[in-house]
Amino acid sequence: MSTIRDVAIKAGVHPSTVSRVFSGNAKISQETQTRVLDAAQKLDFHPNAIARSLSVKRTCTIAIVIPHIYSGYFDDEFFPQVVQGLLNFAYPRGYRILVGGSNSHSDEIVQTFDILGSRQADGIVVLSNRLDVDTVGAMREQDTPFVLLGRPPAHYHDVSWVDADNERYTYEAINYLIGLGHKRIAYVGGDPEVAVTSERQRGYASAMSQAQLPQNPRWIEYGYFSDEGGYYAVQRMTELGDEAPTAYYAANDLMAFGILRGLREKGVGVPEQVSVIGTNDSGACLHVTPTLTTLRVPYAQMAAQAAELLIQAIEEESTACAQRFVDCELMIRESTGPCPA
């Protein structure tokens, strides 16, 4: 394996000149750069990224840690859209994406600081979603730039984040069902310990309360963002007889697909008897029968904006904070219709 010294000998320069050429931070003549790069190519020399980062104090890498706790975590389109958004912004600007994992919510903090402590990344995008783990408080004690996907707890006003207004747009989705004449509406949320679940549930409760509709606790289910969670909600709620819901709102499309499957197995017509709304607008929404009405949440756009804020903070060495909302849209398709008389 060739070394910097080998390249220096072949190019006729000092080893420090080779290092300066690959660091990109020194003024080296074009002729010398060409000699060094030609020598490196002939010797198949590739500078060590970690060693180089020690000299330039930057890795040109941003990180994200994924708590892949549920077996179906990657079945949902949330994570692929997040990675797509990070890559769309970071890659053209010369930044790589480092993805770390964690086997528990508390381990997420450990893995985050392991990446930053070993200087594998210049900054990190943090999923601010757990109500029982204060990742934000721990990150604020560090000097490394970070941006949240999701809003932090209310008492943190000085951090950057990008999010959708989950309460507002869930309210609009429920209000759409109410406008169709539905009065018995089920809320199928994700993990009750995740902030987005409570935000969406507040939107649901607000719409029901404003319309002066009953809020039966038996119409609430937590499906943990899985197909089976939505399927189970149908098994339980169809046993309520005259109090069974005539409409379901699901906090992601996977749970909505499980709801459709459960209703189909019980011979319940959608939307003739029951309406269903999902969330995310995943690609499969157009390929199920009936096509799924869903709340489009632009996670790729959210992640791209988070990468933009993070890279700006890295390159400017700044601590300025910014908070951004992205717009969502209710995509009305075949799975919703007027409440049957």
GIFEN-V448723 format. One record per residue. N is the residue number from 1. SS is DSSP state (alpha for helix, beta for strand, coil for the rest). BURIAL is 1 if it has 9 or more other C-alpha atoms within 8 Angstrom, else 0. D_FIRST is the distance of its C-alpha to the first C-alpha in whole Angstrom. Layout:
n/ss/burial/d_first
N/SS/BURIAL/D_FIRST
N/SS/BURIAL/D_FIRST
//
This chain:
n/ss/burial/d_first
1/coil/0/0
2/coil/0/4
3/coil/0/7
4/alpha/1/10
5/alpha/0/11
6/alpha/0/10
7/alpha/1/11
8/alpha/1/14
9/alpha/1/15
10/alpha/0/14
11/alpha/1/17
12/coil/0/19
13/coil/1/19
14/coil/1/19
15/alpha/1/16
16/alpha/0/19
17/alpha/1/19
18/alpha/1/16
19/alpha/1/17
20/alpha/1/20
21/alpha/1/19
22/alpha/0/17
23/alpha/1/20
24/coil/0/23
25/coil/0/25
26/coil/0/26
27/coil/0/28
28/coil/0/25
29/coil/0/27
30/alpha/0/26
31/alpha/0/25
32/alpha/0/23
33/alpha/1/21
34/alpha/0/21
35/alpha/1/19
36/alpha/1/17
37/alpha/0/16
38/alpha/0/17
39/alpha/1/14
40/alpha/1/11
41/alpha/0/13
42/alpha/0/12
43/coil/0/9
44/coil/0/8
45/coil/1/8
46/coil/0/9
47/coil/0/11
48/coil/0/12
49/alpha/0/15
50/alpha/0/17
51/alpha/0/16
52/alpha/1/17
53/alpha/1/20
54/alpha/0/21
55/alpha/0/21
56/alpha/0/23
57/coil/0/25
58/coil/0/25
59/coil/1/23
60/coil/1/24
61/beta/1/25
62/beta/1/28
63/beta/1/29
64/beta/1/32
65/beta/1/33
66/beta/1/35
67/coil/1/37
68/coil/1/37
69/coil/1/40
70/coil/0/42
71/coil/0/41
72/coil/0/42
73/alpha/0/40
74/alpha/1/38
75/alpha/0/41
76/coil/1/43
77/alpha/1/42
78/alpha/0/41
79/alpha/0/38
80/alpha/0/36
81/alpha/1/39
82/alpha/1/37
83/alpha/1/34
84/alpha/1/35
85/alpha/1/36
86/alpha/1/33
87/alpha/1/31
88/alpha/1/34
89/alpha/1/34
90/alpha/1/31
91/alpha/1/28
92/alpha/0/30
93/alpha/0/30
94/coil/0/26
95/coil/1/26
96/beta/1/25
97/beta/1/27
98/beta/1/26
99/beta/0/28
100/beta/1/29
101/beta/1/32
102/coil/1/34
103/coil/1/37
104/coil/1/40
105/alpha/1/41
106/alpha/0/41
107/alpha/1/37
108/alpha/1/37
109/alpha/1/37
110/alpha/0/35
111/alpha/1/32
112/alpha/1/33
113/alpha/0/32
114/alpha/0/29
115/alpha/1/27
116/alpha/1/29
117/alpha/0/29
118/coil/0/25
119/coil/0/25
120/coil/1/23
121/coil/1/26
122/coil/1/28
123/beta/1/31
124/beta/1/33
125/beta/1/35
126/beta/1/38
127/beta/1/40
128/coil/1/43
129/coil/1/45
130/beta/1/46
131/coil/0/49
132/coil/0/49
133/coil/0/45
134/coil/0/45
135/alpha/0/42
136/alpha/0/43
137/alpha/0/45
138/alpha/1/41
139/alpha/1/39
140/alpha/0/42
141/coil/0/41
142/coil/0/38
143/coil/0/36
144/coil/1/34
145/beta/1/35
146/beta/1/37
147/beta/1/39
148/beta/1/41
149/beta/1/42
150/coil/1/45
151/coil/1/48
152/coil/1/48
153/coil/0/51
154/coil/0/53
155/coil/0/53
156/coil/0/50
157/coil/0/51
158/coil/0/48
159/coil/1/45
160/beta/1/43
161/beta/1/44
162/beta/1/44
163/beta/1/47
164/beta/1/49
165/coil/1/53
166/alpha/1/53
167/alpha/1/57
168/alpha/0/58
169/alpha/1/57
170/alpha/1/58
171/alpha/1/61
172/alpha/1/61
173/alpha/1/60
174/alpha/1/63
175/alpha/1/65
176/alpha/0/65
177/alpha/1/66
178/alpha/1/69
179/alpha/0/70
180/coil/1/70
181/coil/0/72
182/coil/1/70
183/coil/0/71
184/coil/1/70
185/beta/1/66
186/beta/1/63
187/beta/1/60
188/beta/1/57
189/beta/1/54
190/coil/1/51
191/coil/1/50
192/coil/1/53
193/coil/0/51
194/beta/1/49
195/alpha/1/50
196/alpha/0/50
197/alpha/1/52
198/alpha/1/55
199/alpha/1/55
200/alpha/1/56
201/alpha/1/58
202/alpha/1/60
203/alpha/1/60
204/alpha/1/62
205/alpha/1/64
206/alpha/1/65
207/alpha/1/66
208/alpha/1/68
209/alpha/1/70
210/alpha/0/71
211/coil/0/72
212/coil/0/74
213/coil/1/73
214/coil/0/72
215/coil/0/69
216/coil/0/69
217/alpha/0/67
218/alpha/0/66
219/alpha/1/65
220/beta/1/62
221/beta/1/59
222/beta/1/55
223/coil/1/53
224/coil/1/50
225/coil/1/48
226/coil/1/48
227/alpha/1/50
228/alpha/1/52
229/alpha/1/53
230/alpha/1/55
231/alpha/1/56
232/alpha/1/58
233/alpha/1/59
234/alpha/1/61
235/alpha/1/62
236/alpha/0/64
237/alpha/1/65
238/alpha/1/67
239/alpha/0/69
240/alpha/0/71
241/alpha/0/73
242/alpha/0/75
243/alpha/0/73
244/coil/1/70
245/coil/1/68
246/coil/1/68
247/beta/1/65
248/beta/1/61
249/beta/1/59
250/beta/1/55
251/coil/1/53
252/coil/1/50
253/alpha/1/50
254/alpha/1/49
255/alpha/1/52
256/alpha/1/54
257/alpha/1/53
258/alpha/1/54
259/alpha/1/57
260/alpha/1/58
261/alpha/1/57
262/alpha/1/60
263/alpha/1/62
264/alpha/1/62
265/alpha/0/62
266/coil/0/65
267/coil/0/67
268/coil/1/67
269/coil/1/67
270/coil/1/64
271/coil/1/66
272/coil/1/69
273/coil/1/69
274/coil/1/66
275/beta/1/64
276/beta/1/60
277/beta/1/58
278/beta/1/54
279/beta/1/52
280/coil/1/48
281/coil/1/49
282/coil/0/46
283/alpha/0/46
284/alpha/0/48
285/alpha/1/51
286/alpha/0/52
287/coil/0/52
288/coil/0/54
289/coil/0/58
290/coil/0/59
291/coil/1/57
292/coil/1/56
293/beta/1/57
294/beta/1/54
295/beta/1/54
296/beta/1/51
297/coil/1/48
298/coil/1/45
299/alpha/1/43
300/alpha/1/40
301/alpha/1/42
302/alpha/1/42
303/alpha/1/38
304/alpha/1/38
305/alpha/1/40
306/alpha/1/39
307/alpha/1/35
308/alpha/1/37
309/alpha/1/39
310/alpha/1/36
311/alpha/1/33
312/alpha/0/36
313/alpha/1/37
314/alpha/1/33
315/alpha/0/33
316/alpha/0/36
317/coil/0/36
318/coil/0/39
319/coil/0/41
320/coil/0/44
321/coil/0/45
322/coil/0/46
323/beta/0/47
324/beta/0/48
325/beta/0/50
326/beta/1/49
327/coil/0/52
328/coil/1/52
329/beta/0/54
330/beta/1/57
331/beta/1/56
332/coil/0/59
333/coil/1/59
334/coil/1/61
335/coil/1/61
336/coil/1/63
337/coil/1/67
338/coil/1/70
339/coil/1/71
340/coil/0/74
341/coil/0/77
//
